[in-house]
């Protein structure tokens, strides 16, 4: 599965990290602020991509 975050139309590569028995990503604070994410967000898989 491809995970990408578009920032000013340029893809940014991030690394999956082990979190307990799962995997996750750490999103840069500046990007979270730019899109207005503060706490809980919705996530889905659409067309083979993870969408927040």
C-alpha positions as CSV (number, residue, x, y, z in Angstrom):
1,X,0.0,0.0,0.0
2,X,1.3,3.4,-0.9
3,X,1.2,6.1,1.8
4,X,1.9,9.6,0.7
5,X,1.2,13.0,1.9
6,X,1.0,15.8,-0.6
7,X,2.5,19.1,0.5
8,X,2.3,21.9,-2.0
9,X,1.8,19.3,-4.7
10,X,5.1,17.5,-4.0
11,X,4.9,14.0,-2.5
12,X,6.7,13.5,0.8
13,X,8.1,10.1,1.8
14,X,7.5,9.1,5.4
15,X,8.5,5.9,7.3
16,X,6.2,3.4,8.9
17,X,7.1,2.9,12.6
18,X,6.3,0.0,14.9
19,X,3.8,1.0,17.5
20,X,3.1,-2.0,19.7
21,X,1.6,-4.7,17.5
22,X,0.7,-2.2,14.8
23,X,2.5,0.2,12.5
24,X,2.0,4.0,12.2
25,X,3.4,7.2,10.9
26,X,4.5,10.4,12.5
27,X,3.2,13.4,10.6
28,X,5.3,16.6,10.7
29,X,3.7,19.3,13.0
30,X,3.9,22.0,10.3
31,X,1.8,19.8,7.9
32,X,-0.8,19.0,10.6
33,X,-1.1,22.7,11.4
34,X,-1.4,23.6,7.7
35,X,-4.4,21.2,7.2
36,X,-6.0,22.0,10.5
37,X,-5.6,18.6,12.2
38,X,-5.7,18.9,16.0
39,X,-6.8,15.6,17.6
40,X,-9.1,13.0,16.0
41,X,-9.3,12.7,12.2
42,X,-11.1,10.4,9.8
43,X,-9.1,8.0,7.7
44,X,-10.1,5.8,4.8
45,X,-8.5,3.7,2.0
46,X,-9.5,4.9,-1.5
47,X,-8.1,3.6,-4.7
48,X,-5.2,1.9,-2.9
49,X,-4.2,5.1,-1.0
50,X,-4.7,6.1,2.6
51,X,-6.7,9.3,2.8
52,X,-7.1,11.5,5.9
